[in-house]
């Protein structure tokens, strides 16, 4: 699993997730951002399952834990 922020110094979170997903299509990914996104690329990445989940800051620890658990469960179900 990779959890990435949308904006990072010298990095693009969506680009990072795409590179990782290209290396391992079974990888689960979560994108986090403080910015409101209504981006066609984001919608395309979600549709193509490059981004498996999206969380808007400010994130509560319980919400992050629940999403991580959900993604791990989906990973396990996909392996079967």
C-alpha positions as CSV (number, residue, x, y, z in Angstrom):
1,X,0.0,0.0,0.0
2,X,1.1,3.5,-0.8
3,X,-0.3,6.6,0.9
4,X,0.7,9.8,-0.8
5,X,0.0,13.5,-0.5
6,X,-1.2,15.2,-3.6
7,X,1.4,18.0,-3.4
8,X,4.9,17.4,-2.2
9,X,8.2,19.2,-2.6
10,X,9.6,18.2,-6.1
11,X,6.9,15.4,-6.4
12,X,3.5,15.0,-7.9
13,X,1.5,12.6,-5.7
14,X,-0.7,11.3,-8.6
15,X,2.4,10.7,-10.8
16,X,4.0,8.8,-7.9
17,X,1.0,6.6,-7.5
18,X,0.8,5.9,-11.2
19,X,4.5,4.8,-11.3
20,X,4.0,2.5,-8.4
21,X,0.8,1.1,-9.8
22,X,2.5,0.5,-13.1
23,X,5.1,-1.6,-11.3
24,X,2.5,-3.5,-9.3
25,X,-1.1,-3.4,-10.4
26,X,-2.3,-5.1,-7.2
27,X,-0.9,-2.3,-5.1
28,X,-3.5,-0.4,-3.1
29,X,-3.2,3.4,-3.2
30,X,-4.6,6.3,-1.2
31,X,-4.2,10.0,-2.2
32,X,-4.5,12.7,0.4
33,X,-4.8,16.4,-0.2
34,X,-5.9,19.6,1.5
35,X,-6.9,21.0,-1.9
36,X,-10.3,20.7,-3.5
37,X,-9.8,18.6,-6.6
38,X,-12.2,18.5,-9.5
39,X,-9.6,17.3,-12.0
40,X,-10.3,15.1,-15.0
41,X,-7.0,13.3,-14.5
42,X,-8.0,12.5,-10.9
43,X,-11.3,11.1,-12.1
44,X,-9.5,9.1,-14.8
45,X,-7.0,7.7,-12.3
46,X,-9.9,6.7,-9.9
47,X,-11.8,5.1,-12.8
48,X,-8.7,3.1,-13.9
49,X,-8.0,2.2,-10.2
50,X,-4.6,3.9,-10.2
51,X,-6.0,5.7,-7.1
52,X,-8.0,3.4,-4.9
53,X,-9.1,5.9,-2.3
54,X,-9.0,9.7,-1.7
55,X,-9.0,11.5,1.6
56,X,-9.5,15.2,2.1
57,X,-7.4,16.9,4.8
58,X,-7.8,17.4,7.7
59,X,-7.9,13.7,8.3
60,X,-8.9,12.1,11.5
61,X,-6.8,9.1,12.5
62,X,-9.9,6.9,12.7
63,X,-10.8,7.7,9.1
64,X,-7.3,6.9,7.9
65,X,-7.3,3.7,9.8
66,X,-10.7,2.7,8.4
67,X,-9.6,3.4,4.9
68,X,-6.3,1.5,5.3
69,X,-8.2,-1.5,6.7
70,X,-10.7,-1.3,3.8
71,X,-7.9,-1.2,1.2
72,X,-6.1,-4.1,2.9
73,X,-9.3,-6.2,2.8
74,X,-9.8,-5.4,-0.9
75,X,-6.2,-6.4,-1.6
76,X,-6.8,-9.7,0.2
77,X,-10.1,-10.4,-1.6
78,X,-8.4,-9.6,-5.0
79,X,-5.6,-12.1,-4.3
80,X,-8.1,-15.0,-4.0
